[in-house]
Amino acid sequence: MSPKHKRINLNADLGESFGAWTMGRDEQMLQLVNSANVACGFHAGDPLVMRQTVATAQRHGVSIGAHPSYPDLQGFGRRRMDLKPAELEAMVVYQIGALQAVAAAEGHRVTHVKAHGALSNLASEDAGAAGCVARAMRAVDPSLILLAPALSALVRAGQDCDLPVVEEVFADRQYTDEGHLVPRGHPQAMVHGADNSARHVMTMVEGQALVSINGRRLPCRPGSVCVHGDNAQAVATAQAVRDALAAAGWALVPLPDLAAR
């Protein structure tokens, strides 16, 4: 890959505090990432947290996206729900619209969507759920970028709906041999330590492949790297990943720059 084409995005799931309860170190993360996936109130976040997150992102030149989930505050959106397709699609539309309104109030703009938690896990494997997410995005704004796990059904659904799609890999999560995230309940689900996460990312980005927990390589085209904002090591991990990518000659850019057609 020639140096001029070595562009990549660093993103994080942010805005996940709720009321008096604080999650993550958003101010510091927003000084390191290029794009933020903002919780829309269903798994985390509330109107004030959303507005504060958007305002901080704008101040740091960070692009923003909606981070829709199942309506599951108690379970942080990590519990699967059995919803009819029409209900699931409407739920995603609703959350995108909520963040669009908040962004407009702050003079910012929603440019991408990334599903959260159990919704993302289901839509990564199930074409029906993936189609619901993609159709919801297209109905709201067909220029919205779908930030989707590499090699997932979401990637294919976005392409089928003619959405701009960027494939992401995770700095702090391990993969199965099939290219899915190792379930969080598994003792080896997480990549621990900022340096280990940076090495994990560079292996995938430079090798243009997911690397499974057993060393299997699955070719893909990673365009974005996610660092989960709720991880206790999130800031150190984001810094280490950013430094490693820059040292290898990768230009870090917001998602709209990366996905420009």
C-alpha positions in Angstrom: 0.0 0.0 0.0 1.5 3.3 -1.1 2.0 6.0 1.6 -0.6 8.3 0.2 -3.2 5.6 0.5 -2.3 4.7 4.1 -5.2 6.5 5.8 -7.1 5.1 8.7 -9.6 6.1 11.4 -9.5 5.7 15.1 -12.9 5.6 16.8 -14.3 5.1 20.3 -17.7 4.5 21.8 -18.4 7.5 24.0 -21.2 9.5 25.7 -22.0 6.5 27.9 -22.4 8.2 31.2 -26.0 8.5 32.6 -27.3 11.0 35.1 -25.0 11.0 38.1 -23.2 7.9 36.9 -20.0 8.4 35.0 -18.6 6.0 32.4 -15.2 6.5 30.8 -12.9 9.5 30.3 -14.5 11.1 27.3 -12.6 14.4 27.4 -9.3 12.7 27.1 -10.5 10.2 24.5 -11.8 13.0 22.3 -8.3 14.4 22.2 -7.0 11.1 20.7 -9.7 9.7 18.4 -10.9 10.9 15.0 -14.5 9.8 15.3 -16.9 9.2 18.2 -19.8 6.8 18.4 -22.3 8.5 20.7 -24.7 6.6 22.9 -28.3 7.7 22.1 -30.0 7.0 25.4 -31.1 3.3 24.9 -28.1 1.5 26.4 -26.4 4.5 28.0 -26.3 8.3 27.7 -29.0 10.9 28.3 -29.9 14.2 26.6 -27.4 16.2 28.6 -24.6 13.7 28.2 -25.3 13.5 24.5 -25.2 17.3 24.1 -22.0 17.6 26.2 -20.3 14.8 24.2 -21.2 16.3 20.9 -20.0 19.8 21.9 -16.7 18.4 23.1 -16.3 16.4 19.9 -16.9 19.5 17.8 -14.3 21.4 19.9 -11.7 18.8 19.1 -12.6 18.3 15.4 -13.9 14.8 16.0 -16.7 13.5 13.7 -19.7 11.9 15.4 -22.0 9.0 14.7 -25.1 7.5 16.3 -24.4 4.4 18.4 -27.9 2.7 18.5 -28.7 -0.3 20.7 -31.5 -2.3 22.1 -33.4 -0.4 24.8 -31.5 -2.0 27.7 -30.0 0.5 30.2 -29.7 -2.1 33.0 -27.8 -4.5 30.7 -25.8 -1.8 28.9 -27.2 -3.0 25.6 -25.4 -6.3 25.8 -28.5 -8.5 26.1 -30.2 -9.7 22.9 -33.9 -8.9 22.4 -36.4 -10.6 20.1 -37.9 -7.8 18.1 -39.9 -7.7 14.9 -38.0 -6.2 11.9 -40.2 -3.2 11.7 -39.7 -2.4 15.4 -36.0 -2.9 15.1 -35.7 -0.6 12.1 -37.9 2.1 13.7 -35.8 1.9 16.9 -32.6 2.6 14.9 -34.3 5.5 13.0 -35.4 7.0 16.4 -31.9 6.9 17.9 -30.2 8.4 14.8 -32.8 11.2 14.8 -32.2 11.9 18.5 -28.5 12.5 17.9 -29.2 14.5 14.8 -31.3 16.9 16.8 -28.6 17.2 19.5 -25.9 17.7 16.9 -27.9 20.4 15.2 -28.3 22.3 18.5 -24.5 22.2 18.8 -23.7 23.1 15.2 -22.3 19.7 14.5 -23.5 16.9 12.1 -24.0 13.2 12.4 -22.0 11.5 9.6 -22.0 7.8 10.6 -23.8 5.0 12.4 -22.3 2.1 14.4 -24.5 -0.5 16.1 -23.8 -1.3 19.8 -23.4 -4.4 21.8 -25.9 -7.2 21.3 -27.5 -5.4 18.4 -24.1 -5.2 16.7 -23.3 -8.9 17.5 -26.6 -10.1 16.0 -26.4 -7.9 13.0 -22.9 -9.0 12.3 -24.1 -12.6 11.9 -27.8 -12.3 10.9 -28.6 -10.8 7.5 -32.1 -9.9 8.5 -31.0 -7.8 11.5 -28.2 -6.3 9.4 -30.7 -5.3 6.8 -32.8 -3.5 9.4 -29.9 -1.4 10.5 -28.9 -0.5 6.9 -32.5 0.2 5.8 -33.0 2.5 8.8 -29.9 4.5 7.9 -30.9 4.8 4.2 -34.3 6.0 5.2 -32.9 8.7 7.4 -30.0 9.8 5.2 -28.4 7.6 2.5 -25.1 9.5 2.8 -24.6 8.2 6.4 -21.5 6.0 6.7 -22.0 2.5 8.1 -19.2 1.7 10.5 -19.4 -2.1 10.5 -17.3 -4.9 11.9 -14.9 -6.3 9.3 -16.2 -9.3 7.3 -19.7 -9.0 9.0 -23.2 -9.3 7.6 -23.5 -5.6 8.3 -20.8 -4.8 5.7 -22.8 -6.7 3.1 -26.1 -5.2 4.1 -24.6 -1.7 3.8 -23.2 -2.4 0.4 -26.6 -3.8 -0.7 -28.3 -0.6 0.4 -25.6 1.5 -1.4 -24.4 3.1 1.8 -20.8 4.2 2.2 -19.3 1.4 4.4 -16.1 1.4 6.5 -14.9 -1.9 8.0 -13.6 -1.7 11.6 -11.4 -3.9 13.7 -11.2 -3.8 17.5 -8.0 -2.9 19.4 -9.1 -4.5 22.7 -11.1 -7.6 21.6 -10.1 -11.1 20.4 -11.6 -12.8 17.4 -12.9 -16.3 16.8 -11.7 -18.4 13.8 -14.9 -17.4 12.0 -14.1 -13.7 12.4 -16.6 -12.9 15.2 -15.8 -11.3 18.5 -15.0 -13.8 21.2 -17.9 -13.5 23.7 -17.2 -11.3 26.6 -17.8 -14.1 29.0 -14.8 -16.0 27.7 -11.6 -15.6 29.7 -9.7 -14.6 26.6 -12.3 -12.2 25.2 -10.2 -9.1 25.8 -6.7 -7.9 24.7 -5.1 -6.7 27.9 -2.6 -3.9 28.0 -2.1 -0.9 25.8 1.1 -2.2 24.1 -0.6 -5.6 23.4 -3.5 -3.8 21.9 -1.3 -1.7 19.7 0.6 -4.8 18.5 -2.8 -6.6 17.8 -3.9 -3.6 15.7 -0.7 -3.3 13.7 -0.8 -7.0 12.9 -4.3 -6.6 11.5 -3.9 -3.3 9.8 -0.5 -4.0 8.2 -1.5 -7.5 7.3 -5.0 -6.5 6.0 -6.5 -9.4 7.9 -8.3 -10.2 11.1 -6.2 -12.5 13.3 -8.1 -15.0 15.4 -7.4 -16.1 18.9 -5.9 -19.3 17.4 -3.8 -17.4 14.9 -6.0 -17.8 11.8 -5.8 -14.9 9.3 -9.0 -13.7 7.6 -8.3 -11.2 4.8 -10.2 -7.9 5.1 -9.8 -4.2 4.5 -9.7 -2.5 7.9 -10.5 1.2 7.6 -11.1 2.1 11.2 -9.9 0.9 14.6 -12.1 0.9 17.7 -11.0 1.4 21.3 -13.9 0.8 23.7 -14.4 3.9 25.9 -15.6 1.9 28.9 -12.4 0.0 29.2 -10.3 1.1 32.2 -7.2 1.2 29.9 -9.0 3.1 27.1 -6.9 6.3 27.2 -3.6 4.5 27.3 -4.7 2.1 24.6 -5.9 4.8 22.3 -2.6 6.7 22.8 -0.6 3.5 22.1 -2.6 2.6 19.0 -2.5 6.1 17.7 1.3 6.3 18.2 1.9 2.9 16.6 -0.2 3.8 13.5 1.5 7.2 13.1 5.0 5.6 13.5 4.1 3.2 10.7 3.2 6.0 8.3 -0.6 5.9 8.6 -2.5 9.2 8.5 -5.3 9.3 11.0 -8.5 10.9 9.6 -12.2 11.4 10.5 -14.6 8.9 8.9 -16.0 11.4 6.4 -12.5 11.9 4.9 -11.9 8.2 4.8 -15.3 7.3 3.2 -15.4 10.2 0.7 -16.7 8.8 -2.7 
